[in-house]
Amino acid sequence: MNQDKKIVILGGASPYIPQLIAKIVEYKIHETISEIWLVDDEDQHDYLLSVHDFSNKILKYYQSDIKLFASTEMLESLKDADYVLSCIGLYVDSSDLSDEKLLCENDLFSSDLYGMKSIFKAIKTIPKIYQAIEMMNTACENAWFINLSQPMGIISESVFRYAEIEKYIGISNVPEDMNECFAKALHVKTNQLITYAAGVNPLTYITSVFQKQKDRLHELLDIINRAEEFCFWSNTFLNDLGVFPSVDLKMLYYHDDEKQTFLKKCRQNKSPMTMKKAFETNLYKMFQKSSIEEVLKTYQSSDFEIYSSKAAKLLNALIKDKRDYQIINTINNGHVEDLEEGCAVEVTARITKDGPIPVHVSRLPLQIKGLLQHQKAFEQLLSDAIYLKDLDKVSLAIKSHPLMFNIREVDIIFQSYRLLNEKRLTYYHKE
């Protein structure tokens, strides 16, 4: 296989990039790659160089011949790229901390994956995604755009709705250990199972679990029903639901519990963003003084572990035509009949060198259909508002979110958000 692939990583100053590069080596994809470019904004230049230097150490440690570059010039860096990975917004900045604090002070749950904080994140991230895709259409129109940025569902919907790109794949949040849990319950190996997932990220459900072309989901649920709690969920809830929710759905089904846990951490000055920022600051320090082994061990406790592994696995399948099954975010071409054509869906797909071939899920079970259609309508309203650069329409979209019940509260908090982020919302300034 020719060693000629070029990868560009946007958001290259993120301290998680060396972890991603280590995963690329682990999957032996580095044997097919000639160069990797790390790209970020000028104000991240020092961090970018730090990440570049440590990533180079990792490549030399593994005796890889990949040439690594760092740049603040996106258009130049994208020239003739084969794969563009978006890690935009994956590291904590001051606005993440202030947005989280705002929600904490108003007794609201905060997560980059779901709810108000994810909307705040999307408002600032999606314009950067549009800019990157526009440059790709000039510099590398045949490249695959692989998104790791959050919130995945809203970004994916915005891309398919308004960006001029067909080769887009979003990384799923569904943890690999769900499959391991299923295999353990059914007394089989993980590679003997194919899980059919369907949803709107991060609200994704396992609707079938196939082994040798036989769907064993109901058998799996029966096994779980005999245990008090298995594979993240209580047996009574799973028995009633009849499908298997991804663990991220706890943010919805156990929302009050998740919110109280979040607020307790805030009161203890251990909020998720505060702890993540401290973790990232420590990583930058470790790049200067710690061994590669120490840093790689530290990464094991990182939330980015799942994304770096999945991104490397996806790249491996695309480059080597592995034809394995993975859960991804892609465009709905009739694969999920209860969600409209052309929208973004999270679904199981077979990954080939020509891209994903999604499985046909057909109709959604009634017990989850309404929720997913509601979430999709919200995503589309928000995508429209962002594309139109209309923050008043953004406010309306927020009020349509499945978790939003008090429009006065939304108005107050969103106005505070606009004031806090005035300098970061120049994309929305009317010309």
C-alpha positions in Angstrom: 0.0 0.0 0.0 1.4 3.4 -1.0 2.6 5.6 1.8 1.1 8.8 0.3 -1.9 9.8 2.3 -2.0 13.4 3.8 -4.0 14.1 7.0 -4.9 17.5 8.3 -6.0 18.0 11.9 -7.9 21.2 12.6 -7.8 22.3 16.2 -4.2 21.0 16.2 -3.2 22.9 19.4 -5.4 20.6 21.5 -3.4 18.6 24.1 -5.3 15.5 23.0 -3.7 15.4 19.5 -0.7 13.3 20.6 -3.2 10.7 21.9 -4.8 10.6 18.4 -1.5 10.3 16.7 -0.5 7.4 19.0 -3.8 5.7 18.1 -3.0 6.1 14.4 0.3 4.4 15.0 -1.4 1.7 17.1 -3.7 0.8 14.2 -0.7 0.8 11.9 -2.3 3.5 9.7 1.0 5.4 9.9 2.3 3.0 7.3 0.0 4.5 4.7 0.5 8.2 5.7 3.3 10.5 4.4 2.4 13.6 6.3 0.2 15.1 9.0 -0.5 18.8 9.4 -1.6 20.3 12.7 -3.6 23.6 12.1 -4.9 26.1 14.6 -5.4 29.9 15.1 -2.5 32.3 15.5 -3.4 33.0 19.1 -2.8 29.3 19.8 0.7 29.3 18.2 2.7 28.4 21.3 0.4 25.6 22.3 0.4 24.4 18.7 4.2 24.2 18.7 4.2 22.3 22.0 1.7 19.7 20.7 3.7 19.4 17.5 7.0 18.8 19.3 5.6 16.2 21.6 3.7 14.5 18.8 7.0 14.3 16.8 8.5 12.6 19.8 5.7 10.0 19.7 6.3 9.3 16.0 10.1 8.9 16.6 9.4 6.7 19.6 7.4 4.4 17.3 9.9 4.7 14.5 7.4 6.2 12.1 8.5 8.1 9.0 5.5 10.4 9.0 6.4 14.1 8.4 4.6 16.3 10.9 3.9 20.0 10.3 2.4 22.8 12.4 0.7 25.8 10.7 -1.7 28.7 11.4 -2.5 28.9 7.7 -5.5 26.6 7.1 -5.9 27.0 3.3 -2.2 26.3 2.6 -2.2 23.3 5.0 -5.3 21.8 3.4 -3.8 21.6 -0.1 -4.2 18.1 -1.6 -5.3 16.6 1.8 -6.9 13.1 1.7 -8.5 13.3 5.2 -9.4 16.3 7.3 -10.1 15.7 11.0 -11.9 18.4 12.9 -10.8 18.7 16.6 -12.1 22.3 16.7 -13.3 23.3 20.2 -12.1 20.1 21.9 -10.0 21.9 24.4 -11.4 24.1 27.1 -11.2 27.9 26.6 -12.3 30.8 28.8 -15.8 30.9 27.1 -16.4 27.2 28.1 -15.7 28.1 31.7 -17.9 31.2 31.7 -20.7 29.4 29.9 -20.6 26.6 32.3 -20.6 29.0 35.3 -23.6 30.8 33.9 -25.6 27.6 33.7 -24.4 26.5 37.2 -25.5 29.8 38.7 -28.9 29.3 37.1 -29.2 25.7 38.4 -29.1 24.2 34.9 -27.3 21.1 33.6 -24.2 21.6 31.5 -22.7 19.3 28.9 -21.0 19.8 25.5 -23.0 16.8 24.3 -26.6 17.8 25.1 -28.7 20.7 26.5 -28.0 24.4 26.8 -24.2 24.2 27.0 -24.1 22.1 23.8 -26.1 24.8 22.0 -23.7 27.5 23.3 -20.9 25.4 21.9 -22.6 24.9 18.5 -23.2 28.6 18.0 -19.5 29.3 18.2 -18.1 26.1 16.5 -20.3 25.7 13.4 -19.2 28.9 11.7 -15.6 27.6 12.0 -16.7 24.3 10.5 -18.3 26.1 7.6 -15.1 28.1 7.0 -13.0 24.9 7.0 -15.3 23.2 4.5 -15.3 26.2 2.2 -11.5 26.1 2.2 -11.5 22.3 1.6 -13.6 22.9 -1.5 -10.8 25.1 -2.8 -7.8 23.1 -1.6 -8.9 19.4 -1.4 -12.4 18.9 -2.8 -12.1 15.1 -2.7 -11.0 14.8 0.9 -13.0 13.2 3.6 -14.1 15.4 6.5 -14.1 13.4 9.7 -15.6 15.3 12.6 -14.7 14.9 16.2 -16.0 18.3 17.3 -19.0 18.6 19.6 -22.0 18.8 19.7 -21.9 16.1 17.1 -25.6 15.9 16.2 -26.1 19.6 15.7 -22.8 20.0 13.7 -23.7 17.1 11.5 -27.2 18.4 10.8 -25.8 21.9 10.0 -23.2 20.4 7.6 -25.7 18.3 5.7 -28.3 21.1 5.6 -26.0 23.9 4.4 -22.4 23.0 3.7 -21.2 22.1 0.2 -19.7 18.7 1.0 -20.7 15.1 0.5 -17.7 13.3 2.1 -18.6 13.9 5.8 -18.5 11.4 8.6 -19.1 12.2 12.3 -17.6 10.1 15.1 -20.2 8.5 17.5 -20.2 8.8 21.2 -21.6 5.3 21.7 -18.9 3.5 23.9 -17.3 0.3 22.6 -17.8 -1.3 26.0 -21.5 -1.5 25.3 -20.7 -4.1 22.7 -18.4 -5.8 25.2 -21.2 -5.9 27.7 -23.6 -7.5 25.1 -21.0 -10.1 24.2 -20.5 -11.0 27.8 -24.2 -11.4 28.4 -24.6 -13.6 25.3 -21.4 -15.5 26.0 -19.9 -14.7 22.6 -16.9 -12.7 21.3 -17.4 -9.1 20.5 -16.4 -9.6 16.9 -19.2 -12.0 16.5 -21.8 -9.3 17.1 -23.1 -6.6 14.8 -25.1 -4.0 16.7 -27.6 -1.9 14.7 -27.8 1.6 16.1 -30.2 4.4 15.1 -30.7 7.8 16.5 -29.8 11.5 16.5 -26.6 12.1 18.3 -26.3 11.8 21.3 -29.8 10.2 21.5 -29.0 6.8 20.0 -30.5 3.4 20.5 -29.4 -0.1 19.8 -32.4 -1.6 17.9 -30.9 -5.0 16.9 -28.0 -7.1 18.0 -27.1 -9.6 15.2 -25.1 -12.8 15.6 -24.8 -15.0 12.5 -27.7 -13.1 10.9 -30.0 -13.7 13.8 -31.3 -10.8 15.9 -30.6 -11.6 19.6 -31.7 -8.3 21.1 -34.8 -9.7 22.8 -32.8 -12.6 24.1 -30.3 -10.0 25.4 -33.0 -8.0 27.1 -34.4 -11.2 28.7 -30.9 -12.0 30.1 -30.6 -8.4 31.4 -34.1 -8.6 32.9 -32.8 -11.3 35.3 -30.1 -9.0 36.6 -30.7 -6.0 38.8 -28.6 -3.7 36.6 -26.7 -4.6 33.5 -24.9 -2.7 30.8 -25.5 0.7 32.3 -29.3 0.5 32.7 -31.9 -0.9 35.2 -33.7 -4.0 34.0 -37.2 -2.6 34.5 -36.5 0.4 32.3 -35.0 -1.8 29.5 -37.9 -4.2 29.7 -40.4 -1.4 29.2 -38.4 0.3 26.5 -37.7 -2.8 24.4 -34.6 -1.3 22.8 -31.2 -0.4 24.3 -30.3 3.3 24.8 -26.7 4.6 24.6 -25.4 5.6 28.0 -25.5 9.3 26.9 -29.3 9.1 27.2 -28.9 9.2 30.9 -28.7 13.0 30.4 -32.3 12.8 29.3 -33.9 9.9 31.1 -32.2 10.6 34.4 -31.9 14.3 33.8 -32.6 15.5 37.4 -30.1 13.1 38.8 -27.4 14.2 36.3 -28.2 17.8 36.9 -27.9 17.4 40.7 -24.6 15.6 40.3 -23.3 18.5 38.1 -24.5 21.2 40.5 -22.9 19.4 43.4 -19.6 19.4 41.5 -19.9 23.1 40.8 -20.4 23.9 44.5 -17.2 21.9 45.2 -15.3 23.8 42.5 -14.9 20.6 40.6 -17.2 21.2 37.6 -16.5 19.2 34.5 -15.0 22.2 32.6 -12.9 23.2 35.6 -11.5 19.7 36.0 -11.0 19.2 32.2 -9.1 22.5 32.1 -6.8 21.5 34.9 -6.2 18.1 33.1 -5.3 19.9 29.9 -3.0 22.4 31.7 -1.2 19.4 33.3 -0.8 17.7 29.9 0.9 20.8 28.4 3.3 20.7 31.3 3.9 17.0 30.9 4.8 17.5 27.3 7.9 19.5 28.5 9.1 17.3 31.3 7.5 13.8 31.3 8.3 10.6 29.4 6.1 9.4 26.5 5.0 6.4 28.6 3.8 8.7 31.4 1.8 10.9 29.1 0.2 8.0 27.3 -0.8 6.5 30.6 -2.3 9.8 31.7 -4.4 9.9 28.5 -6.1 6.7 29.5 -8.3 8.7 32.0 -9.2 11.2 29.3 -12.7 11.6 27.9 -11.1 11.8 24.5 -9.9 8.2 24.7 -13.2 7.0 23.0 -12.9 9.6 20.2 -9.3 9.0 19.4 -9.8 5.3 19.2 -12.9 5.6 17.0 -11.3 8.1 14.7 -8.2 5.9 14.2 -10.5 2.8 13.7 -12.5 4.8 11.1 -9.4 6.0 9.3 -8.1 2.5 9.3 -11.3 1.2 7.7 -11.4 3.9 5.0 -7.8 3.6 4.0 -7.6 -0.2 4.1 -11.2 -0.9 2.9 -11.8 -3.0 6.1 -15.6 -3.2 5.5 -16.2 -3.5 9.2 -19.3 -2.2 11.0 -19.1 1.0 12.9 -21.6 3.5 14.4 -21.2 6.9 12.7 -23.0 10.1 11.9 -23.9 10.3 8.2 -26.7 11.5 5.9 -30.1 9.8 5.9 -30.8 8.3 2.5 -33.9 6.3 3.6 -32.0 4.3 6.1 -34.2 5.6 9.0 -37.6 6.0 7.5 -39.2 8.1 10.3 -36.6 10.8 9.9 -36.6 12.9 6.8 -34.3 12.3 3.8 -31.1 14.3 3.8 -30.9 14.9 7.6 -28.1 13.7 9.8 -28.5 10.4 11.6 -26.3 8.3 13.9 -26.5 4.8 12.5 -24.4 1.6 12.0 -22.6 1.5 8.7 -20.1 -0.7 6.9 -17.0 1.3 6.3 -15.3 0.9 2.8 -12.7 2.8 0.9 -15.5 4.6 -0.9 -17.2 5.6 2.4 -19.9 4.3 4.7 -22.7 2.0 3.6 -25.4 2.5 6.3 -27.6 -0.4 7.3 -31.3 -0.1 6.7 -33.0 0.4 10.0 -36.5 1.0 8.5 -39.1 2.3 10.9 -38.3 3.5 14.4 -40.1 1.8 17.4 -43.0 4.0 18.5 -41.5 4.4 22.0 -38.5 6.3 20.7 -39.8 7.8 17.4 -41.4 10.9 18.9 -38.3 11.9 20.9 -36.0 11.5 18.0 -38.3 13.5 15.7 -38.5 16.2 18.3 -34.7 16.4 18.7 -34.4 16.5 14.9 -36.8 19.4 14.6 -34.8 21.3 17.2 -31.5 20.6 15.3 -33.0 21.9 12.1 -34.3 25.0 13.6 -31.0 25.7 15.2 -29.1 24.9 12.0 -31.3 27.4 10.1 -30.7 30.1 12.7 -26.9 29.7 12.6 -26.8 29.6 8.8 -28.9 32.8 8.7 -26.7 34.4 11.4 -29.9 35.2 13.4 -29.5 35.0 17.2 -33.2 35.7 17.7 -34.0 32.6 15.8 -31.4 30.8 17.8 -33.3 31.8 20.9 -36.5 30.4 19.3 -34.7 27.1 18.5 -33.5 26.7 22.1 -37.1 27.0 23.3 -38.0 24.0 21.1 -35.4 21.7 22.7 -36.8 18.6 24.5 -35.3 19.8 27.8 -36.5 23.4 27.7 -39.7 24.1 29.5 -39.5 27.7 30.7 -39.2 30.3 28.0 -38.6 33.2 30.4 -35.6 31.3 31.8 -34.3 30.7 28.3 -34.6 34.4 27.4 -32.7 35.5 30.6 -29.9 33.0 30.2 -29.5 33.5 26.5 -29.3 37.2 26.9 -26.6 36.7 29.5 -24.8 34.4 27.2 -24.8 37.0 24.4 -23.3 39.6 26.7 -20.6 37.2 27.9 -19.7 36.2 24.4 -20.2 39.4 22.4 -16.6 39.4 21.1 -16.9 35.7 20.1 -20.1 36.1 18.2 -19.0 38.4 15.4 -20.2 35.9 12.8 -23.7 36.9 13.8 -23.2 40.7 13.5 -25.6 42.0 10.9 -23.8 43.7 8.0 
